[in-house]
Amino acid sequence: MRRPRGRPPHPDVLTPTEWQVLDWMRHGVSRAEIARRRGTSVDAVKYHLANISDKLGVRGRALRDWPGVPVTSNLSTRRTDSSMSSAATRLGAIGQVSLSIRDVARAERFYGETLGLPHVFTFGDLAFFDAGGVRLYLHRKDEAEWKPSSVLYFLVPDIHAAQEGLSAAGVHFTGAPHVIYTDDDTGVEEWMTFFDDGEGNTLALMSRVAPAA
């Protein structure tokens, strides 16, 4: 018996490609940017979104709020009524912070080689590093979209030694380490010094220094 032509049926409500396009849309990525990342045309992205809308019965911006999960996702086996308790809404530690950058390769060298942060992975215009258990997410932006990000403060045991070592590696600091606060009860001093990452973002070293025993 001859098999019917066309793609075989998929076991999920959406195909893997459609899930990818939908997830990028839910992440706020424009159609043009989705097309660029996929190496396709904007019309191809529109075609996928039209198919997604037809299958789900959800259209336009409402797709960003559609809460579906692929059947192949680990999350699909955990999203049960019993698991959606008040405990699930409690916030944990910060898992990721983001910075806008202008050049992925340059930022990889700075954060990976100069600062010595472990590189997690790079995907196109996105680069990820591990900063002591918090993932640092670097996202390349065009000049028209770029803007300074929040200041990241890296804890170090010896702020003067850390500044000396980074300065020797070519990092530009705006000034010497300085005390910004002394705790009246414990006598612990907080020291800071600021530097630039080469992408226009301000970073800082900070150190907490307790009184001598």
N, CA and C atoms as an extended XYZ file, in Angstrom:
639
Properties=species:S:1:pos:R:3:atomname:S:1:resname:S:1:resid:I:1 pbc="F F F"
N         0.848       -1.192        0.000 N   MET     1
C         0.000        0.000        0.000 CA  MET     1
C         0.881        1.239        0.000 C   MET     1
N         0.617        2.157       -0.896 N   ARG     2
C         1.424        3.365       -0.987 CA  ARG     2
C         1.039        4.332        0.128 C   ARG     2
N         2.084        4.899        0.818 N   ARG     3
C         1.842        5.858        1.886 CA  ARG     3
C         1.411        7.187        1.282 C   ARG     3
N         0.507        7.892        1.947 N   PRO     4
C         0.090        9.203        1.444 CA  PRO     4
C         1.257       10.182        1.472 C   PRO     4
N         1.248       11.073        0.504 N   ARG     5
C         2.315       12.063        0.435 CA  ARG     5
C         2.118       13.114        1.519 C   ARG     5
N         3.207       13.852        1.778 N   GLY     6
C         3.149       14.900        2.791 CA  GLY     6
C         3.865       14.474        4.057 C   GLY     6
N         3.888       15.408        5.011 N   ARG     7
C         4.572       15.129        6.265 CA  ARG     7
C         3.790       14.141        7.122 C   ARG     7
N         4.494       13.290        7.877 N   PRO     8
C         3.786       12.364        8.771 CA  PRO     8
C         3.125       13.142        9.895 C   PRO     8
N         2.060       12.601       10.482 N   PRO     9
C         1.403       13.301       11.584 CA  PRO     9
C         2.349       13.461       12.772 C   PRO     9
N         2.225       14.603       13.469 N   HIS    10
C         3.079       14.868       14.622 CA  HIS    10
C         2.297       14.605       15.899 C   HIS    10
N         2.915       13.986       16.920 N   PRO    11
C         2.178       13.604       18.122 CA  PRO    11
C         1.781       14.770       19.012 C   PRO    11
N         2.305       15.960       18.755 N   ASP    12
C         2.002       17.111       19.601 CA  ASP    12
C         1.085       18.069       18.859 C   ASP    12
N         0.531       19.038       19.594 N   VAL    13
C        -0.363       20.006       18.975 CA  VAL    13
C         0.374       20.883       17.971 C   VAL    13
N         1.672       21.122       18.204 N   LEU    14
C         2.497       21.903       17.292 CA  LEU    14
C         3.725       21.089       16.903 C   LEU    14
N         4.295       21.391       15.756 N   THR    15
C         5.535       20.750       15.347 CA  THR    15
C         6.704       21.387       16.100 C   THR    15
N         7.875       20.736       16.129 N   PRO    16
C         9.031       21.352       16.797 CA  PRO    16
C         9.361       22.743       16.261 C   PRO    16
N         9.265       22.925       14.949 N   THR    17
C         9.528       24.251       14.372 CA  THR    17
C         8.517       25.267       14.860 C   THR    17
N         7.253       24.869       14.918 N   GLU    18
C         6.219       25.795       15.376 CA  GLU    18
C         6.401       26.149       16.853 C   GLU    18
N         6.810       25.166       17.650 N   TRP    19
C         7.086       25.466       19.059 CA  TRP    19
C         8.225       26.477       19.173 C   TRP    19
N         9.258       26.306       18.350 N   GLN    20
C        10.392       27.226       18.412 CA  GLN    20
C         9.981       28.639       18.031 C   GLN    20
N         9.220       28.762       16.939 N   VAL    21
C         8.748       30.077       16.508 CA  VAL    21
C         7.848       30.692       17.584 C   VAL    21
N         6.948       29.903       18.150 N   LEU    22
C         6.049       30.404       19.187 CA  LEU    22
C         6.823       30.853       20.420 C   LEU    22
N         7.810       30.051       20.840 N   ASP    23
C         8.575       30.407       22.030 CA  ASP    23
C         9.348       31.704       21.827 C   ASP    23
N         9.916       31.889       20.629 N   TRP    24
C        10.609       33.152       20.363 CA  TRP    24
C         9.618       34.313       20.390 C   TRP    24
N         8.431       34.100       19.847 N   MET    25
C         7.419       35.159       19.895 CA  MET    25
C         7.032       35.463       21.338 C   MET    25
N         6.858       34.407       22.152 N   ARG    26
C         6.489       34.610       23.551 CA  ARG    26
C         7.608       35.288       24.323 C   ARG    26
N         8.835       35.199       23.792 N   HIS    27
C         9.978       35.850       24.428 CA  HIS    27
C        10.102       37.308       23.985 C   HIS    27
N         9.231       37.736       23.070 N   GLY    28
C         9.251       39.121       22.633 CA  GLY    28
C        10.112       39.397       21.417 C   GLY    28
N        10.549       38.338       20.720 N   VAL    29
C        11.396       38.503       19.540 CA  VAL    29
C        10.519       38.849       18.339 C   VAL    29
N        10.939       39.827       17.548 N   SER    30
C        10.153       40.263       16.393 CA  SER    30
C        10.176       39.206       15.296 C   SER    30
N         9.238       39.311       14.358 N   ARG    31
C         9.189       38.373       13.246 CA  ARG    31
C        10.458       38.449       12.408 C   ARG    31
N        10.944       39.666       12.186 N   ALA    32
C        12.165       39.831       11.395 CA  ALA    32
C        13.356       39.176       12.086 C   ALA    32
N        13.419       39.299       13.402 N   GLU    33
C        14.540       38.700       14.134 CA  GLU    33
C        14.406       37.176       14.166 C   GLU    33
N        13.191       36.666       14.299 N   ILE    34
C        12.982       35.214       14.247 CA  ILE    34
C        13.449       34.675       12.898 C   ILE    34
N        13.098       35.383       11.830 N   ALA    35
C        13.507       34.963       10.489 CA  ALA    35
C        15.021       34.963       10.365 C   ALA    35
N        15.659       35.995       10.915 N   ARG    36
C        17.126       36.059       10.841 CA  ARG    36
C        17.768       34.898       11.595 C   ARG    36
N        17.257       34.589       12.777 N   ARG    37
C        17.830       33.509       13.574 CA  ARG    37
C        17.607       32.146       12.919 C   ARG    37
N        16.481       31.998       12.241 N   ARG    38
C        16.185       30.726       11.598 CA  ARG    38
C        16.781       30.623       10.199 C   ARG    38
N        17.261       31.736        9.665 N   GLY    39
C        17.813       31.724        8.320 CA  GLY    39
C        16.737       31.566        7.268 C   GLY    39
N        15.547       32.103        7.545 N   THR    40
C        14.427       32.015        6.605 CA  THR    40
C        13.908       33.416        6.325 C   THR    40
N        12.814       33.494        5.597 N   SER    41
C        12.206       34.782        5.284 CA  SER    41
C        11.156       35.137        6.331 C   SER    41
N        10.804       36.419        6.375 N   VAL    42
C         9.738       36.852        7.271 CA  VAL    42
C         8.418       36.198        6.863 C   VAL    42
N         8.231       36.006        5.566 N   ASP    43
C         7.003       35.340        5.093 CA  ASP    43
C         6.908       33.916        5.638 C   ASP    43
N         8.049       33.240        5.748 N   ALA    44
C         8.043       31.882        6.311 CA  ALA    44
C         7.618       31.911        7.772 C   ALA    44
N         8.085       32.924        8.504 N   VAL    45
C         7.695       33.063        9.909 CA  VAL    45
C         6.199       33.340       10.004 C   VAL    45
N         5.698       34.221        9.148 N   LYS    46
C         4.262       34.525        9.133 CA  LYS    46
C         3.452       33.263        8.832 C   LYS    46
N         3.971       32.431        7.932 N   TYR    47
C         3.291       31.178        7.580 CA  TYR    47
C         3.187       30.269        8.809 C   TYR    47
N         4.307       30.145        9.558 N   HIS    48
C         4.282       29.307       10.759 CA  HIS    48
C         3.307       29.870       11.796 C   HIS    48
N         3.319       31.188       11.975 N   LEU    49
C         2.433       31.797       12.964 CA  LEU    49
C         0.963       31.620       12.573 C   LEU    49
N         0.688       31.674       11.272 N   ALA    50
C        -0.690       31.447       10.821 CA  ALA    50
C        -1.122       30.014       11.122 C   ALA    50
N        -0.226       29.056       10.877 N   ASN    51
C        -0.547       27.661       11.192 CA  ASN    51
C        -0.755       27.466       12.688 C   ASN    51
N         0.092       28.105       13.477 N   ILE    52
C        -0.026       28.005       14.937 CA  ILE    52
C        -1.380       28.554       15.389 C   ILE    52
N        -1.747       29.711       14.856 N   SER    53
C        -3.029       30.328       15.225 CA  SER    53
C        -4.199       29.438       14.851 C   SER    53
N        -4.137       28.831       13.660 N   ASP    54
C        -5.220       27.954       13.234 CA  ASP    54
C        -5.348       26.744       14.145 C   ASP    54
N        -4.216       26.173       14.537 N   LYS    55
C        -4.249       24.978       15.380 CA  LYS    55
C        -4.746       25.283       16.794 C   LYS    55
N        -4.341       26.437       17.329 N   LEU    56
C        -4.660       26.758       18.718 CA  LEU    56
C        -5.947       27.554       18.864 C   LEU    56
N        -6.385       28.197       17.777 N   GLY    57
C        -7.541       29.071       17.876 CA  GLY    57
C        -7.229       30.341       18.635 C   GLY    57
N        -5.962       30.732       18.619 N   VAL    58
C        -5.492       31.932       19.321 CA  VAL    58
C        -4.740       32.786       18.310 C   VAL    58
N        -4.983       34.090       18.324 N   ARG    59
C        -4.384       34.926       17.293 CA  ARG    59
C        -3.736       36.180       17.877 C   ARG    59
N        -2.833       36.744       17.054 N   GLY    60
C        -2.207       38.017       17.400 CA  GLY    60
C        -1.382       37.936       18.669 C   GLY    60
N        -1.393       39.020       19.431 N   ARG    61
C        -0.605       39.099       20.666 CA  ARG    61
C        -1.073       38.110       21.725 C   ARG    61
N        -2.311       37.608       21.571 N   ALA    62
C        -2.811       36.624       22.537 CA  ALA    62
C        -1.965       35.356       22.528 C   ALA    62
N        -1.224       35.113       21.429 N   LEU    63
C        -0.344       33.940       21.384 CA  LEU    63
C         0.736       34.019       22.461 C   LEU    63
N         1.163       35.234       22.792 N   ARG    64
C         2.216       35.383       23.809 CA  ARG    64
C         1.743       34.912       25.177 C   ARG    64
N         0.427       34.925       25.397 N   ASP    65
C        -0.127       34.538       26.693 CA  ASP    65
C        -0.614       33.098       26.727 C   ASP    65
N        -0.550       32.403       25.592 N   TRP    66
C        -1.018       31.025       25.572 CA  TRP    66
C        -0.049       30.152       26.371 C   TRP    66
N        -0.521       29.392       27.377 N   PRO    67
C         0.372       28.727       28.325 CA  PRO    67
C         0.775       27.299       27.972 C   PRO    67
N         0.586       26.879       26.730 N   GLY    68
C         0.864       25.489       26.386 CA  GLY    68
C         2.330       25.103       26.518 C   GLY    68
N         2.551       23.809       26.699 N   VAL    69
C         3.894       23.243       26.870 CA  VAL    69
C         4.032       22.045       25.947 C   VAL    69
N         5.166       21.892       25.242 N   PRO    70
C         5.345       20.711       24.382 CA  PRO    70
C         5.267       19.417       25.185 C   PRO    70
N         4.720       18.371       24.574 N   VAL    71
C         4.634       17.090       25.275 CA  VAL    71
C         6.017       16.502       25.530 C   VAL    71
N         7.022       16.951       24.768 N   THR    72
C         8.385       16.446       24.953 CA  THR    72
C         9.135       17.186       26.054 C   THR    72
N         8.551       18.245       26.591 N   SER    73
C         9.225       19.036       27.613 CA  SER    73
C         9.179       18.339       28.972 C   SER    73
N        10.248       18.480       29.737 N   ASN    74
C        10.253       17.964       31.108 CA  ASN    74
C         9.139       18.596       31.933 C   ASN    74
N         8.802       19.847       31.582 N   LEU    75
C         7.786       20.557       32.351 CA  LEU    75
C         6.407       19.943       32.195 C   LEU    75
N         6.155       19.273       31.081 N   SER    76
C         4.816       18.727       30.834 CA  SER    76
C         4.453       17.645       31.846 C   SER    76
N         5.450       16.952       32.382 N   THR    77
C         5.170       15.893       33.359 CA  THR    77
C         5.030       16.455       34.768 C   THR    77
N         5.359       17.718       34.953 N   ARG    78
C         5.305       18.315       36.291 CA  ARG    78
C         4.109       19.227       36.479 C   ARG    78
N         3.491       19.657       35.363 N   ARG    79
C         2.403       20.619       35.473 CA  ARG    79
C         1.085       19.905       35.735 C   ARG    79
N         0.906       19.499       36.955 N   THR    80
C        -0.345       18.866       37.374 CA  THR    80
C        -1.037       19.785       38.369 C   THR    80
N        -2.301       19.555       38.573 N   ASP    81
C        -3.039       20.391       39.524 CA  ASP    81
C        -2.434       20.323       40.916 C   ASP    81
N        -1.967       19.126       41.301 N   SER    82
C        -1.432       18.961       42.647 CA  SER    82
C        -0.123       19.702       42.833 C   SER    82
N         0.603       19.922       41.715 N   SER    83
C         1.904       20.585       41.853 CA  SER    83
C         1.782       22.094       41.878 C   SER    83
N         0.623       22.633       41.478 N   MET    84
C         0.465       24.073       41.427 CA  MET    84
C         0.026       24.597       42.791 C   MET    84
N         0.893       24.465       43.777 N   SER    85
C         0.593       24.894       45.132 CA  SER    85
C         1.176       26.274       45.379 C   SER    85
N         0.904       26.819       46.560 N   SER    86
C         1.436       28.136       46.896 CA  SER    86
C         2.956       28.117       46.940 C   SER    86
N         3.536       26.938       47.239 N   ALA    87
C         4.994       26.846       47.303 CA  ALA    87
C         5.621       27.118       45.942 C   ALA    87
N         4.877       26.808       44.873 N   ALA    88
C         5.427       26.986       43.530 CA  ALA    88
C         5.583       28.452       43.166 C   ALA    88
N         4.911       29.349       43.906 N   THR    89
C         4.985       30.776       43.591 CA  THR    89
C         6.051       31.497       44.387 C   THR    89
N         6.719       30.830       45.283 N   ARG    90
C         7.758       31.481       46.081 CA  ARG    90
C         9.004       31.728       45.233 C   ARG    90
N         9.547       32.912       45.356 N   LEU    91
C        10.736       33.249       44.583 CA  LEU    91
C        11.977       32.642       45.214 C   LEU    91
N        12.868       32.165       44.370 N   GLY    92
C        14.132       31.644       44.847 CA  GLY    92
C        15.247       32.638       44.570 C   GLY    92
N        16.468       32.122       44.514 N   ALA    93
C        17.609       32.979       44.214 CA  ALA    93
C        17.531       33.465       42.773 C   ALA    93
N        18.190       34.570       42.470 N   ILE    94
C        18.242       35.069       41.099 CA  ILE    94
C        19.014       34.078       40.243 C   ILE    94
N        18.397       33.634       39.140 N   GLY    95
C        19.022       32.624       38.297 CA  GLY    95
C        19.771       33.201       37.122 C   GLY    95
N        19.395       34.426       36.692 N   GLN    96
C        20.038       34.984       35.504 CA  GLN    96
C        19.874       36.497       35.497 C   GLN    96
N        20.914       37.181       35.062 N   VAL    97
C        20.844       38.618       34.819 CA  VAL    97
C        21.325       38.861       33.395 C   VAL    97
N        20.869       39.954       32.786 N   SER    98
C        21.211       40.194       31.394 CA  SER    98
C        21.920       41.527       31.216 C   SER    98
N        22.772       41.579       30.205 N   LEU    99
C        23.438       42.799       29.790 CA  LEU    99
C        23.327       42.916       28.278 C   LEU    99
N        23.153       44.135       27.787 N   SER   100
C        23.187       44.381       26.354 CA  SER   100
C        24.638       44.605       25.933 C   SER   100
N        25.018       44.010       24.808 N   ILE   101
C        26.373       44.164       24.293 CA  ILE   101
C        26.307       44.551       22.824 C   ILE   101
N        27.455       44.972       22.290 N   ARG   102
C        27.515       45.378       20.892 CA  ARG   102
C        28.236       44.348       20.021 C   ARG   102
N        29.119       43.551       20.622 N   ASP   103
C        29.956       42.628       19.860 CA  ASP   103
C        30.107       41.342       20.660 C   ASP   103
N        29.582       40.238       20.146 N   VAL   104
C        29.588       38.972       20.884 CA  VAL   104
C        31.001       38.461       21.115 C   VAL   104
N        31.823       38.430       20.058 N   ALA   105
C        33.185       37.898       20.195 CA  ALA   105
C        33.997       38.716       21.188 C   ALA   105
N        33.875       40.031       21.126 N   ARG   106
C        34.617       40.896       22.054 CA  ARG   106
C        34.154       40.667       23.486 C   ARG   106
N        32.833       40.560       23.682 N   ALA   107
C        32.303       40.324       25.018 CA  ALA   107
C        32.716       38.951       25.543 C   ALA   107
N        32.757       37.941       24.665 N   GLU   108
C        33.215       36.613       25.087 CA  GLU   108
C        34.645       36.660       25.590 C   GLU   108
N        35.494       37.405       24.888 N   ARG   109
C        36.888       37.515       25.329 CA  ARG   109
C        36.976       38.219       26.674 C   ARG   109
N        36.199       39.285       26.838 N   PHE   110
C        36.286       40.052       28.080 CA  PHE   110
C        35.777       39.249       29.270 C   PHE   110
N        34.568       38.711       29.150 N   TYR   111
C        33.968       38.018       30.287 CA  TYR   111
C        34.588       36.638       30.509 C   TYR   111
N        34.988       35.984       29.419 N   GLY   112
C        35.571       34.656       29.556 CA  GLY   112
C        37.057       34.672       29.861 C   GLY   112
N        37.840       35.411       29.059 N   GLU   113
C        39.290       35.395       29.212 CA  GLU   113
C        39.774       36.417       30.241 C   GLU   113
N        39.285       37.656       30.158 N   THR   114
C        39.769       38.692       31.064 CA  THR   114
C        39.224       38.526       32.476 C   THR   114
N        37.899       38.360       32.601 N   LEU   115
C        37.305       38.202       33.931 CA  LEU   115
C        37.348       36.763       34.421 C   LEU   115
N        37.529       35.811       33.510 N   GLY   116
C        37.654       34.421       33.921 CA  GLY   116
C        36.357       33.741       34.299 C   GLY   116
N        35.227       34.232       33.794 N   LEU   117
C        33.948       33.562       34.081 CA  LEU   117
C        33.794       32.338       33.189 C   LEU   117
N        33.323       31.217       33.721 N   PRO   118
C        33.118       30.021       32.896 CA  PRO   118
C        32.072       30.269       31.808 C   PRO   118
N        32.410       29.902       30.578 N   HIS   119
C        31.493       30.066       29.452 CA  HIS   119
C        30.509       28.907       29.455 C   HIS   119
N        29.207       29.211       29.409 N   VAL   120
C        28.176       28.181       29.405 CA  VAL   120
C        27.879       27.763       27.967 C   VAL   120
N        27.419       28.696       27.145 N   PHE   121
C        27.240       28.429       25.723 CA  PHE   121
C        26.964       29.747       25.014 C   PHE   121
N        27.127       29.726       23.686 N   THR   122
C        26.791       30.860       22.833 CA  THR   122
C        25.862       30.361       21.737 C   THR   122
N        24.805       31.141       21.492 N   PHE   123
C        23.859       30.791       20.442 CA  PHE   123
C        23.555       32.049       19.647 C   PHE   123
N        24.172       32.167       18.484 N   GLY   124
C        23.958       33.357       17.666 CA  GLY   124
C        24.403       34.610       18.378 C   GLY   124
N        23.479       35.526       18.618 N   ASP   125
C        23.776       36.798       19.275 CA  ASP   125
C        23.691       36.710       20.789 C   ASP   125
N        23.531       35.523       21.332 N   LEU   126
C        23.369       35.339       22.770 CA  LEU   126
C        24.549       34.564       23.329 C   LEU   126
N        25.141       35.073       24.400 N   ALA   127
C        26.256       34.388       25.057 CA  ALA   127
C        25.965       34.295       26.544 C   ALA   127
N        26.294       33.150       27.147 N   PHE   128
C        25.980       32.912       28.547 CA  PHE   128
C        27.235       32.508       29.318 C   PHE   128
N        27.388       33.080       30.508 N   PHE   129
C        28.499       32.766       31.396 CA  PHE   129
C        27.961       32.484       32.790 C   PHE   129
N        28.762       31.782       33.585 N   ASP   130
C        28.378       31.475       34.957 CA  ASP   130
C        29.138       32.393       35.906 C   ASP   130
N        28.395       33.134       36.719 N   ALA   131
C        29.003       34.031       37.700 CA  ALA   131
C        28.658       33.521       39.099 C   ALA   131
N        29.380       32.522       39.534 N   GLY   132
C        29.177       31.979       40.870 CA  GLY   132
C        27.797       31.396       41.093 C   GLY   132
N        27.242       30.751       40.064 N   GLY   133
C        25.932       30.140       40.196 CA  GLY   133
C        24.801       30.970       39.620 C   GLY   133
N        25.073       32.237       39.296 N   VAL   134
C        24.098       33.085       38.622 CA  VAL   134
C        24.505       33.182       37.154 C   VAL   134
N        23.577       32.882       36.254 N   ARG   135
C        23.923       32.900       34.836 CA  ARG   135
C        23.866       34.317       34.297 C   ARG   135
N        24.938       34.703       33.624 N   LEU   136
C        25.033       36.016       32.999 CA  LEU   136
C        24.692       35.881       31.526 C   LEU   136
N        23.679       36.611       31.097 N   TYR   137
C        23.140       36.525       29.738 CA  TYR   137
C        23.511       37.796       28.975 C   TYR   137
N        24.350       37.641       27.956 N   LEU   138
C        24.786       38.766       27.133 CA  LEU   138
C        24.048       38.715       25.802 C   LEU   138
N        23.382       39.799       25.450 N   HIS   139
C        22.548       39.837       24.244 CA  HIS   139
C        23.015       40.977       23.350 C   HIS   139
N        23.503       40.619       22.150 N   ARG   140
C        23.973       41.654       21.224 CA  ARG   140
C        22.796       42.461       20.699 C   ARG   140
N        22.959       43.785       20.718 N   LYS   141
C        21.942       44.696       20.203 CA  LYS   141
C        22.567       45.593       19.136 C   LYS   141
N        21.760       45.966       18.150 N   ASP   142
C        22.194       46.979       17.202 CA  ASP   142
C        22.325       48.305       17.933 C   ASP   142
N        23.120       49.205       17.370 N   GLU   143
C        23.410       50.462       18.049 CA  GLU   143
C        22.140       51.233       18.395 C   GLU   143
N        21.147       51.196       17.504 N   ALA   144
C        19.911       51.939       17.755 CA  ALA   144
C        19.125       51.368       18.928 C   ALA   144
N        19.326       50.068       19.229 N   GLU   145
C        18.571       49.417       20.304 CA  GLU   145
C        19.373       49.313       21.589 C   GLU   145
N        20.683       49.528       21.503 N   TRP   146
C        21.536       49.319       22.678 CA  TRP   146
C        21.286       50.382       23.733 C   TRP   146
N        21.340       49.986       24.995 N   LYS   147
C        21.266       50.926       26.106 CA  LYS   147
C        22.013       50.330       27.289 C   LYS   147
N        22.559       51.172       28.167 N   PRO   148
C        23.299       50.644       29.322 CA  PRO   148
C        22.405       49.768       30.189 C   PRO   148
N        23.013       48.752       30.772 N   SER   149
C        22.273       47.831       31.622 CA  SER   149
C        22.542       48.132       33.092 C   SER   149
N        21.950       47.343       33.962 N   SER   150
C        22.186       47.494       35.391 CA  SER   150
C        23.652       47.212       35.716 C   SER   150
N        24.140       47.805       36.790 N   VAL   151
C        25.511       47.565       37.234 CA  VAL   151
C        25.588       46.194       37.907 C   VAL   151
N        26.567       45.379       37.514 N   LEU   152
C        26.817       44.098       38.169 CA  LEU   152
C        27.950       44.270       39.175 C   LEU   152
N        27.748       43.781       40.379 N   TYR   153
C        28.735       43.904       41.450 CA  TYR   153
C        29.288       42.512       41.758 C   TYR   153
N        30.586       42.320       41.526 N   PHE   154
C        31.234       41.035       41.773 CA  PHE   154
C        31.952       41.066       43.116 C   PHE   154
N        31.585       40.121       43.991 N   LEU   155
C        32.253       40.017       45.288 CA  LEU   155
C        33.653       39.428       45.131 C   LEU   155
N        34.631       40.050       45.773 N   VAL   156
C        36.006       39.545       45.771 CA  VAL   156
C        36.544       39.619       47.191 C   VAL   156
N        37.461       38.717       47.554 N   PRO   157
C        37.991       38.743       48.923 CA  PRO   157
C        38.958       39.888       49.172 C   PRO   157
N        39.744       40.285       48.155 N   ASP   158
C        40.738       41.353       48.290 CA  ASP   158
C        40.547       42.308       47.120 C   ASP   158
N        39.888       43.430       47.366 N   ILE   159
C        39.501       44.316       46.272 CA  ILE   159
C        40.696       44.993       45.616 C   ILE   159
N        41.710       45.311       46.413 N   HIS   160
C        42.887       45.954       45.833 CA  HIS   160
C        43.668       44.987       44.943 C   HIS   160
N        43.820       43.754       45.410 N   ALA   161
C        44.520       42.757       44.601 CA  ALA   161
C        43.739       42.451       43.323 C   ALA   161
N        42.402       42.382       43.440 N   ALA   162
C        41.581       42.098       42.263 CA  ALA   162
C        41.685       43.225       41.248 C   ALA   162
N        41.665       44.475       41.719 N   GLN   163
C        41.784       45.606       40.790 CA  GLN   163
C        43.164       45.616       40.144 C   GLN   163
N        44.188       45.339       40.922 N   GLU   164
C        45.545       45.317       40.366 CA  GLU   164
C        45.669       44.251       39.283 C   GLU   164
N        45.107       43.069       39.527 N   GLY   165
C        45.199       41.997       38.547 CA  GLY   165
C        44.433       42.302       37.275 C   GLY   165
N        43.240       42.856       37.409 N   LEU   166
C        42.444       43.183       36.220 CA  LEU   166
C        43.031       44.370       35.462 C   LEU   166
N        43.587       45.331       36.189 N   SER   167
C        44.226       46.462       35.519 CA  SER   167
C        45.401       45.991       34.678 C   SER   167
N        46.146       45.018       35.201 N   ALA   168
C        47.280       44.472       34.454 CA  ALA   168
C        46.798       43.748       33.193 C   ALA   168
N        45.541       43.271       33.204 N   ALA   169
C        44.973       42.589       32.038 CA  ALA   169
C        44.330       43.566       31.063 C   ALA   169
N        44.422       44.868       31.356 N   GLY   170
C        43.913       45.877       30.441 CA  GLY   170
C        42.545       46.431       30.779 C   GLY   170
N        41.996       46.075       31.938 N   VAL   171
C        40.681       46.588       32.323 CA  VAL   171
C        40.819       48.022       32.829 C   VAL   171
N        39.928       48.901       32.381 N   HIS   172
C        39.971       50.312       32.778 CA  HIS   172
C        39.039       50.553       33.959 C   HIS   172
N        39.620       51.002       35.067 N   PHE   173
C        38.851       51.364       36.260 CA  PHE   173
C        38.680       52.874       36.321 C   PHE   173
N        37.553       53.308       36.886 N   THR   174
C        37.280       54.746       36.970 CA  THR   174
C        37.931       55.386       38.178 C   THR   174
N        38.418       54.594       39.113 N   GLY   175
C        39.052       55.139       40.304 CA  GLY   175
C        39.521       54.023       41.212 C   GLY   175
N        40.090       54.418       42.341 N   ALA   176
C        40.617       53.452       43.303 CA  ALA   176
C        39.484       52.871       44.148 C   ALA   176
N        39.700       51.684       44.741 N   PRO   177
C        38.706       51.139       45.673 CA  PRO   177
C        38.460       52.114       46.820 C   PRO   177
N        37.210       52.174       47.279 N   HIS   178
C        36.853       53.126       48.319 CA  HIS   178
C        35.724       52.565       49.177 C   HIS   178
N        35.674       52.998       50.428 N   VAL   179
C        34.620       52.570       51.351 CA  VAL   179
C        33.346       53.340       51.033 C   VAL   179
N        32.239       52.608       50.942 N   ILE   180
C        30.967       53.288       50.721 CA  ILE   180
C        30.050       53.204       51.942 C   ILE   180
N        30.372       52.278       52.873 N   TYR   181
C        29.495       52.099       54.015 CA  TYR   181
C        30.222       51.316       55.092 C   TYR   181
N        29.993       51.698       56.352 N   THR   182
C        30.516       50.943       57.489 CA  THR   182
C        29.365       50.634       58.436 C   THR   182
N        29.172       49.360       58.721 N   ASP   183
C        28.079       48.941       59.599 CA  ASP   183
C        28.405       49.342       61.037 C   ASP   183
N        27.502       50.106       61.655 N   ASP   184
C        27.760       50.598       63.006 CA  ASP   184
C        27.814       49.483       64.031 C   ASP   184
N        27.078       48.390       63.812 N   ASP   185
C        27.018       47.313       64.801 CA  ASP   185
C        28.193       46.354       64.680 C   ASP   185
N        28.533       45.976       63.452 N   THR   186
C        29.573       44.964       63.262 CA  THR   186
C        30.930       45.557       62.883 C   THR   186
N        30.944       46.790       62.426 N   GLY   187
C        32.197       47.393       61.980 CA  GLY   187
C        32.641       46.929       60.601 C   GLY   187
N        31.814       46.120       59.926 N   VAL   188
C        32.171       45.628       58.597 CA  VAL   188
C        32.093       46.773       57.582 C   VAL   188
N        33.161       46.923       56.807 N   GLU   189
C        33.213       47.952       55.771 CA  GLU   189
C        32.857       47.348       54.412 C   GLU   189
N        32.145       48.114       53.603 N   GLU   190
C        31.877       47.711       52.221 CA  GLU   190
C        32.701       48.612       51.300 C   GLU   190
N        33.541       47.941       50.498 N   TRP   191
C        34.403       48.641       49.554 CA  TRP   191
C        33.923       48.388       48.127 C   TRP   191
N        34.096       49.386       47.266 N   MET   192
C        33.733       49.218       45.861 CA  MET   192
C        34.721       49.942       44.954 C   MET   192
N        34.778       49.453       43.718 N   THR   193
C        35.507       50.131       42.653 CA  THR   193
C        34.847       49.736       41.335 C   THR   193
N        34.831       50.652       40.372 N   PHE   194
C        34.030       50.473       39.161 CA  PHE   194
C        34.902       50.411       37.911 C   PHE   194
N        34.435       49.626       36.920 N   PHE   195
C        35.180       49.500       35.666 CA  PHE   195
C        34.216       49.289       34.510 C   PHE   195
N        34.742       49.364       33.287 N   ASP   196
C        33.949       49.264       32.068 CA  ASP   196
C        34.226       47.932       31.394 C   ASP   196
N        33.190       47.350       30.754 N   ASP   197
C        33.372       46.042       30.109 CA  ASP   197
C        33.745       46.134       28.634 C   ASP   197
N        33.934       47.352       28.126 N   GLY   198
C        34.260       47.513       26.716 CA  GLY   198
C        33.041       47.554       25.821 C   GLY   198
N        31.866       47.254       26.378 N   GLU   199
C        30.606       47.286       25.634 CA  GLU   199
C        29.752       48.476       26.038 C   GLU   199
N        30.248       49.267       26.992 N   GLY   200
C        29.483       50.414       27.475 CA  GLY   200
C        28.786       50.174       28.793 C   GLY   200
N        28.929       48.968       29.356 N   ASN   201
C        28.309       48.652       30.639 CA  ASN   201
C        29.269       48.909       31.784 C   ASN   201
N        28.738       49.373       32.901 N   THR   202
C        29.533       49.583       34.102 CA  THR   202
C        29.441       48.345       34.996 C   THR   202
N        30.596       47.848       35.420 N   LEU   203
C        30.671       46.735       36.357 CA  LEU   203
C        31.404       47.217       37.603 C   LEU   203
N        31.345       46.405       38.656 N   ALA   204
C        31.993       46.815       39.896 CA  ALA   204
C        32.543       45.615       40.644 C   ALA   204
N        33.603       45.866       41.388 N   LEU   205
C        34.083       44.916       42.378 CA  LEU   205
C        33.625       45.405       43.737 C   LEU   205
N        33.241       44.489       44.601 N   MET   206
C        32.891       44.871       45.958 CA  MET   206
C        33.481       43.862       46.933 C   MET   206
N        33.813       44.367       48.107 N   SER   207
C        34.438       43.521       49.128 CA  SER   207
C        33.936       43.927       50.494 C   SER   207
N        33.642       42.953       51.331 N   ARG   208
C        33.206       43.215       52.701 CA  ARG   208
C        34.369       42.888       53.640 C   ARG   208
N        34.808       43.877       54.359 N   VAL   209
C        36.001       43.733       55.188 CA  VAL   209
C        35.621       43.870       56.659 C   VAL   209
N        35.813       42.784       57.427 N   ALA   210
C        35.476       42.780       58.847 CA  ALA   210
C        36.644       43.336       59.663 C   ALA   210
N        36.376       43.861       60.852 N   PRO   211
C        37.473       44.334       61.704 CA  PRO   211
C        38.426       43.200       62.057 C   PRO   211
N        39.664       43.562       62.290 N   ALA   212
C        40.657       42.555       62.677 CA  ALA   212
C        40.244       41.937       64.011 C   ALA   212
N        40.439       40.633       64.113 N   ALA   213
C        40.055       39.925       65.340 CA  ALA   213
C        40.954       40.330       66.488 C   ALA   213
